[in-house]
Amino acid sequence: MVNVRRELILDITEALGAAKNAGVLVFDDADIEVVVKRTDDAQFGHYSSPVALSLAKIAKKPPIEIAEIISAHMPKRAYIEKGEATAPGFINITIDDAYLASRLDDLPHDDMRSACNVGNNQTINMEFISANPTGPLTLGNARTAFSADTLGSVMAYAGYNVIREYYINDAGNQILRLGESVLRRILQQQGLVLDFPEGLYQGEYIIEMAKQIAEEYKETFGKTFEPADLENASLLSELSTKAMQSCLAAIKKTIADDLHIHFDVWTSEKVVRESGEIEKVIGRLKEKNLMYEKDGAQFLKTTDFGDDKDRVMIRKDGSYAYITPDVAYHQGKFDRKFDHMFTYLGADHQGHIPKLKAALTALGNDTNKLDMLVTQWFVLMRGGEKVSFSKRKGNVYSPKEFIEEIGYDVARFLMVQHALDGHMTLDMDAAKEKSDANPVYYVQYAYVRLEAIIRKAKVQGIIPPSDIVSEISSNVVVSHDAERSLALQMFAFPEVIEDIATTFSVHQLTQYAYNLARCVNAFYRDVQVLSEEDEDLRKSRLQIVFAARSVLGNVIDLLGISKPDVM
C-alpha cells in the first residue's frame, strides 16, 4: 500500500533541493521541515503543504513566489494529477484518479504495515491500569485499559515490539488498610460491636472476602478472631496478603474475561522492595552527592532537575516515601533498555510526574524516552443524572456490569473515542441505542454492507464461492465521486497509523473508522455494484468493495472490536 503523504513529503523535499541547486532558493537544509496535510475541501486539492510560508523569512521571498518555485521543480509523478501554488503560499496537490484505481486491485493482499512502519522493530514498554489490588477495577481503569491496549496494537502495527506491563502495588499502607478492613468485618460478622473507620475500604467485596477468609481460618486452623487480633501485626500482615491476593485474582479475571486484554509482564512492588533495587538507587544518588539529610529525613535534590521542591526519599522513621519504590521500578525499565516507555496515571497522580522524572534524570536517564500519560476524570450519565461511584466506599459499577449492559464493542469503542487527556462523559442511554446514531454500529454496519455485497456476488455466481477472494479485476476505474472519496479515504490509512504512532493520540483511530465508514455508506447508497449492467464496471466496483473491506477490517481489528457478518 502506498503512503501518499510520505511520497509527497519526499517529492517536495526533492523539489526544494532542485530549486536550491538551481540557485532560485537560498536556505539551510536544517531550517526545513516539510509538512503535508489532507485538505478539508477538494477545491484546494487533496493535500496541501505550507512549507513556503515557513521558508519566507529564510529565503527572503514572498511565500506565494516560493510555492510557485517549489511547484515548478516538483518531479513528474504518476500519482499527481495537479500541483499548484495558491495564496498566501500553499502548495495544493490533487491525486490522480487513474493512479488511485490502479492500486486498488493490489490493496486487499498488500502488506499495509510497510506503508506505516515508523517503529523499525524498536521495543516499547506500556504500563497501564496498575490499579491497587485493594478492590475491583473501576470504569476509569477500563477507560485507560481500552485506550492503552488499542495504542499498543497500533504501535505494533507500525513496526514496534510492544510489551504490555502491569505494576502491582502490593506493598505499603494501603495493603495494611485492606487487611484491617477485612479483619474488622470478620469481627462484626461474629456479632462484635466495633467501629469501622471511614478511611478503611467499605465495599460489599470486603464483606464477602471477610466471610471467605474467616471460614478458611476456622476450617484450617480452628481460628476464631477476636478484637485483640487488631493489635497482632503478624496476623494483620497475613490477612492483608490474603485479601490482596484475592483482589488481585479478581482484577486479573476482569482483565482477561471482561476486558479481553493480555499483559506480557506483571511486576510486583513487593518484589522490587525485596530485591534490593531501592537501596541500589539510593546508593547511586548518594554517590552523585544528590541526597542530603534534613529534620531526620533524607531528601533528593530534585530541584536541580526541574522539580519545584526537593523530595523526601526516606522518612525520618526509616520508611520509604511514596515516590521511592516508583523511582526504583522505573529505573528497572530503563535498565531493561526499552527504546520508549509509557506509564499511564490517574488524574489524581498528575503531580507525581515532575518529581518522578526529576529523580530519574538525576540517575542519568534520558527521560525523553518516558511518556507519562494522564487519564482525566470519567463521568457516567443515566437518565440525565450523574452516576457517582467510589472504590473505597464500595459504590462501584464494575466494568463487567458496564460491558454486559451496553456490549463489549460499544464499551471499547466509546472509551477509545475520547482522548484520555480530556474529561469524558458517557451517556448510557445513547450508548445502548442500536442505530446509525451510535458510532460503533455505524462503523460495523458499513463493514456488514461490504460483506453483504460480496456474499450476494457469490450467490449470483459473479465471483467464485471460495472463502478468500481478494482480486476480481485488475482494471479498476475511479470515476464516481463516491468511489473517489472512498479510495482517498482508504489511502489515508497508513497516514493515520503514522500519526497515532508519533502523537499517541489513539482516539484518532475511531475518528478514521467513522470517516471511512461514512465513505463506505455513501458508496453503498450512490453507486450501483451488482446491478451494474456493464460487466467490467461491475467487477471494478466489486474490486473497490474488496479493498474497502480489507482496510475497514484492519481498522476494526486494531480497535479490538468484532466484525459481524450480519446486523
N, C-alpha and C positions, 0 to 999 in steps of 0.2 A: 504494500500500500504506500502510495506517495504521500509525503508530508509537504503539502503545498506551501505552507508558511515558511518552512525551513528552506525550501528551494528558492523562494522569493528573497529571503534574507541573504542567501549565498549570491544570488544574481545581482541584488542591489549592491552588495559589498564588492562584487566584481566590477560593476559599473563605476563605483566610486574610485576603485583602483585605476580603471581605464581613464577616467576623467583626470585623475591626478597625474598619471603618466603623460597624458596629452597636454598638461600644463594649463588646463582650463579651471581646475580647482586646486587650491592650496590648503592643506590641513595636515595635522599629525594623526596618524592612524590610531594612536592611543585615545584620541578625543572622540572616536566614533563608536556609537552603539546603534546598530541598525534595528529598529523596531518595526514590526509589521503586524497590523491588526485587521480583523474582519470588519467590514463596514455594516452598518445597520440598514443602509438603503442602497440598492443595486444601481441607482443612478450615479453613485460615486464609485462604481466598480464593486468587486467582491472583496478586495483587500486594499489597504491603504497604509502608506508609511509617512511619518512626519520627520524623517531623518533630515530633510532640507532645513526644517525650522531649527533644529538643534545645531546645524552647521553654519548658520547665517553669520554669527559673530566671528567664528573662527576663520571661515573662508572669505569674509568681508564682501559678501554679495547678498542681494535680496533673496529671501527664501524661494520665491517663485522661479527666479533665474537658476538657482541651484537645482531645484526639482526638474526643470527643463533639461539641464545639462545631464543629470543622472538618467532621466528617461531616454535621452538621445544615446547614451552609452550602454543602455541595458542590452545584454546579449539576446539574440533572437531565439526564443524558446517555443516549442510546440504548445506548451500549456498556457501561454499567454495570448489571449485574443487582442488585448489592447492595454497599453500603459500610457498614461498621460499625466501631465503636471496640472494641478489646479490650485487656485488661490486659497489660502495665502502662501502655501508651499508644500502641499501634499502630493504624493505620487500615488495615483489610483490605478489599480490593476484589475482587469476583467479576465476571468479564466475562460478558456476556450471550451465550448460545448463538446466539440468532437474529441478533445483530449479527455474530458471527464468520461465520455461514453466509452472511449477505448480502454479505460481502466476498470470498468465495471464488471467485465466478464471474468477478470482475474481476482477480483476482490474477495469472493467467498472462500477461496483457498489461499489467499495471500497470507504471509506472516505479518500481521498488523503490528506486532510488537516491535519489529525492526524499524518501523517508521516513528517510534516514540521512545527509543532506547536512550535514556539520559543517565541511567544508573551504571551501566558498564560493569555489572556484577559486583558493585560495591555492597558492603554489608551494613545494614542499619538495624538498630535495636529500637523497638517500640514497646515502651512500658505504659500500660494503661489499666484502668479500673483500680487495681491495687487498693481496694476498699479494706478498711479494718475488719478483721474476722471477729466482729463483735455483734453481728446481726445480719439479716438478709440484705441482699443488694437492693438498691433503690432505682427508680426510673432515671434519676440523674446519672447513676452508674451505667444504666443501659444506653443512655444517650451518648455518653463518651465511648462506650464499648462499640456501638454500631459505627460511629464515625471513624474511630481509630482503626477498627478492623477493615473497614472499606478503604481507608487510606493505605493500609498495609497491602491490600490486594492491588490497588492502583500502582503503588511503588514497585511491587513485584512484577507487574505487567510492564513497567517502564524500565526494567532491567536491574533492579536491586535484589539483593538477597536479604529477605526480611525475617527478623527474629522477633516474635511476639513474646513479651515477658510480663509476668505478674509478680509484684513485690508484696510479700505477705508481712504485714505489720503485726507480727505475733509476739512482740515483746513490748514492755512499757506499761505505764499506769492504766491504760485503757483495758488491757487484758486482766489486770488485777481487779478493776472495777467490774468487769464481766463476771469474774469468779465470785465476788461478793454479792452481786445481783442474784446469781443463781442460788447461793447459799441462803440468802435471806428469804427467797421464795420457797426454798425447801422447808425452812423453819416455819414459815407461815402456813404451808400445806400440812404441817404436822400439828397445826392448831395453836401455835405460839403467837402471841401478840407482840409485834415489834415493828419499829418504823422502817420505811423504805425510802431513803433519801432521794431527792429529786435528781441528783447527779448520777444515779445509777441507771441501768438500762431497764426500761419499763415494759417492753413489748410482750405480747402474748407468747412469742417464741421463747422468752425467758421462763415463763411458767411451764411450758412443755418440756424444755430442757431440764428444769428442776425436777419434774416428775420422773423423767428417764434416768437422770443421774442418781437420784435418791433410791430408785428401785434397784439400779445396778449395785450401789454400795450395800444395800440391805441384803441382796441375794448373794453377792460375792464375799462380803466381809462381815455381814451381820451388823452393819453400822447404822445407827440411828443418830442423826445430827442433833446438836444442842447449841444454845447460844454461845457457849464458851468457844465453839469452833471458829467464831468470828475473830478470835484473837490468835488462832493457830495459823501462823504464817505458812508453814509447810503444807497444811491441808488446803488453805486458800490458794496457794500456788498450784497444787494438784488439780483442784476444781477449776481453776482458771484455764489450765491447759486443756482439760477435758471439754470445757464449754467452748473454748476457742476452736478446738479440732472439730467439734460438732458444727459450729458456724462455718468453718472453712469448707467442710464437706458439703454443706448446703449451698455455699457460694459456687463451688466447683460444679455441682449438679445444675444450678441455674445457668451457668456459663455454657455448659455442654448441651444440656437438654432444651433449654428455652432460648438462649441467645445464639446457639449454634456457632460458637467461637472456640477456636483451639489455641492454646498457649504452648509455645515451644519450651519455655523456661519458667519455673516457679522458684523464686528466690526468697528465702526466709530471713527476716530481720534478726531473729534469734540466732541463726547460724552465722550471720555477719558479726554479731556481737561476740559469739563464742570462738570465732576463727582467729581473733587477734588482729583483724584488719583495721579496727578502730584505733587500736594502740599504734599500729604502723603509721596511720595517717597523722595522728597526734605527734608521733616522733618525727616525722618528716617536717611538719610545720615548726616544731621546736628547733630542728636543725637549721631552718631558714630564719630563725630569730623572729618568727611571726606570732609567737604566743607570749602572753605576759599574765602575771597574777595581779588581781585586784579584789579586795574585800574577801579573800579566801577562795575566789573563783578563778578559773583560767579562761582568758579571753583570746580570741583570734583577731588580728589586725585587719579585719575585712574592709575598713575604711581606706586602706592602701589600694584596694582593688574595686573601688566604686560603690561600696555599701555606705549607707547613711550613718551607721554607727558600728563599733566593734561588737562582736558577738561572743557570748558565753559558749564555750565548748564543754567545759567540765564545771559543774556546780560546786559550791563550797562543801557540800556533803559527799562529794566524790562521784556523784551520778552524772551520766552524760546528759547534756542538753538535747532538746528535741532534734536539732539540726545535725548533731554529731554522727549518729548512725547513717543518716541520709548522705552525708558527705562521703563516708566510707563506702556506702553502697554505690554511689555514682562514680567514685574513684575506681571501683571494681569494673564498672562499664568501660571507663577509659582504658583500664589495664587490659580489657578483652579486645582492644584495638578495633572497635567499630568505626566505620567511616563517618557515620552520623547516628545521632541518638535523639529519640523523642521521649519526653516524660509528660504525661497528662495529669493535670492537677485540677482540683475543685476550686471554685471561686473563693472559698474561704482560705485557700493556701496561696493566693496570688502574692502575698507579701513574702513568701518563702523563697521566691525566685532570686531576687538580687543578692541575698545573703548566701544562698547555696552556690550561685555562680561565682561570687567573690571568693568563697572558700576553695572552690575547685580551681579557679585561676591562681590562687595563692599556691596551690600544689603543683603549678606548672602546666596545667591542661589548657588546651585550646577550646574554650567554651563556645566558640562559633560552631562547633560540631554538635552542640547540645541545644535542642529547641524544647522549651518548656511551654506547653500549650495549656491554656486555662479554659475550662468549661464553665460557662456562666449559668445563672440560675434557670431552672426549668419550672414552668407553671402549667398545671393541668386544669382545664376547664370542663365542667359538665353542667349542662342545662343553664349556661350563662353564669355559673358560680365557680369560684376558685376552689379547688380541692387541696386541702392542706395535709401534709404528712411530715413525720419526723421519725427517724430511725430510733433515736434514744427513747422517745415517748411511746414508741410502738405503733404509731399511726402510720402504717406502711401499706401502700398499694403496690404489690410486687410486680416485677417485670413479667412473671408468669401470668398473673391475672390480667395485666395490661395487654399482653400478646393474645391471650385467649379471647379477650373481648373484641379486639379490632383486627386480629390476624397478624401473623409474623411479617408478611411482606409489607403491609401498611405501616406497622410499627417501625420496622427498619428504615424504610424509605423516608418516612416523615421525620425520623430522628436525624438522618443524614442530611436532609434537605435544609436544615437550619445550621448556619455556621456556629461552631462551638463558642466563639468569642462574643456572641450576642445572646441576649436573653431569649428564651424560647417559650412560646405559649402554644399549647396543643389543645384544640377543641375536640373532645371525644365524639361529640355528635357529628361533626364534619368528617372525622376520621372514619366513622362507621358507614358513611354514605358510599354506596356501591354504584357510582355513576362517573361520567366524564369529569364531573366537578372535583373528584378525588384524583390527584395526580398519579397515584400508584396504579389505579385501574386504567387511567388514560394511557399510560405507558404500556401496561400489559395488554390492553385491548388492541393497541397498534400492532403488537407482536402477533396476537391471535389472528388479526386480519391478514397478515402476511402468510401465516401458516395455513389459513383457510384457502387462500388463493392457490397455494402450492398443492394442498390436498385435493382441491377441486380439479386442478390441472391434471393430476394423476388419474383421477376418476374418469375424466374426459379423454384420457389417452394422449394428451398433448405432450406430456413428459413421461418417462418411464416410471414404474411404480416403486422403484428401489427407495430405500430409506434415505440414502445420501445422494442428492442431486444438487450440484453446485454450478454447473455451466450448461446452458442450453443454446446460447447464442454468442458468437464472437463478433457480431456486427451490431452492437448496441447503438441506439440512436437516442440522443437527448434533444428533444425539440419542444416539448410542452413545458410551461412554466413550473408545473408541479414536479416534473421529472428533474428539471434543473435545480430547483430548490432542495429536493431530496438528495441529489448527487452531491451538491455543495455541502450539505449538512453531514453526509456520510464522511466526506473527506476532511471534515473538521475533527474527526475522532482522535487522530494522533496528536493534534494540537491541544485538545482538551486534556489528554493524558499528560502531555508535557507540562502544561500549565499547573495541573494539580501536583505533579511530582516536584515542581520547583517552588510553588507557593504554599503547598499543603492544604489548600482550600478545597477539601473534598466535596463540599456541598455543590461545587460546580458540576459534578457528575450527574446529580439529579436534575439540574437545570438543562444540561445537554440531553439527558434522556427524554425530558419533556419536549424540548425543541425538535429532536429527531422524531419523536412520536407524532408531533404536530405535522411535520412534513410527510410522514407515512400516511397519516389520516387524510391529508389533503390530496395526496396521490391516489389513495383508495377511492376518494369521493369524486375526483375530477378526471381521472384517466381510465379509459377502458383497457382492460387487460385481456381476460379470457373472451370477452365479447368482441374484441377487435377482429375484423374480418381479414385484414392483411396479415398473413402468416408470419412474415419476417418481423413486422412491427409487434405482433403478439408475443413472439419469442423474445424480442428485445425488451419488452416491458416485463416479461417474466424474469429475465436476467436481472433487471433492476430490483425486482422483488427478492430474488435470491441474495443480492448484495445487501439490501436493506435488512433482511432477516439476519444475515451474518453480523453486521455492525451492531444492530439493536440487541441481538442476542449476546454479543460480547459485553455491551454496556450493562445489560440486566444481570449477567453473571458477575461482573465486577461489583455491582450494587449488592449482590448476595441475596437477591430475591428470585422467585420462581418464574419460569417461562411456561405459562399454561398453553395447552393446545386449543382449549375452548373456554369461553366465559359466558 
